[in-house]
């Protein structure tokens, strides 16, 4: 995760998958049911982010032990779920009091010495967090309950896939227009400086009309791959429209921006396609983002100037 992504909340893949109210209600219901079926004191869904392990869902009644929103740093095996994350596998602790390490864990200190947890993965295959149950009884979790927890983990992973579709473009994998609007709102409300690019594939409609949308889709994916190769490493790429891409970068020298634009234009020029591909690139330097509409207008005017230069170039 790089600095810009962290500032706008996109770099943390787990935190960027913000729960909708309907999914939060669904997860609460399933965790409450899990606690009832297992007959345990607490059932939790935890999310791993750069701050630590966050309790995002706690069963009704489990708030005696755990608070929604609280975050802990899993250090020196003080948190059961840390073991799940480290091993990316199920972990069962029947009686923490009988283990020299786990008897000092945060769960054991709450009197919850019985634990079973499974990892949850985000759509990128990385650890999202855990789903777990905890109790004060020293007896193994039944196979039936373990199976229910496994199905719960799969259900959560399916929901995370749906949430990802809400922030990314399904074709190219870059962030979508909604994410762009939300990111610009963060930049403007915090008066953050940024470099902005608006990139357009020249005459792309004609390309689609002549060679078909399947070929056009393939070309857009290759253009995005070129952006990732050529643009500054800490760049956020958004699909603004059909063949237009909006890019936010950390402020840098004009020379670096010019070289990045040139490299991108040259690399796209080398993409194998039924006809030559060219780009027009508008660049804007924003000292303090104050108004999103003005930022868009500024970079759009720069793109228009590039197109007036017969395209296949960049302009400020």
Buried (B, 14 or more C-beta within 10 A) or exposed (E): EBEBBBBBBBBBBBBBBEBEEEBBEBBBEBBBBBBEBBEBBBBBBBBBBEEBBBBBBBBEBBEEBBEBEEEBEBEEBBBBBBBBBEEEEBBEBBBBEEBEEBEEBBBBEBEBBBBBBBBBBBBEEEBBBBBBBBBBBEEEBEEEBBEBBEEBBEBBBEBBEEBBEEBBBEBBBBBBEEBBEBBBEBBBEEEBEBBBBBBBBBBBEEBBEEBEEEBBEBBBEBBBBBBEEBBBEBBBBBBBEEBBBBBBBBEEEEEEBBEBBBBBBEBBEEBEBEEEBBBBBBBBBBEEBEEBEEBBEBBBBBBBBBBEEEBBBBBB
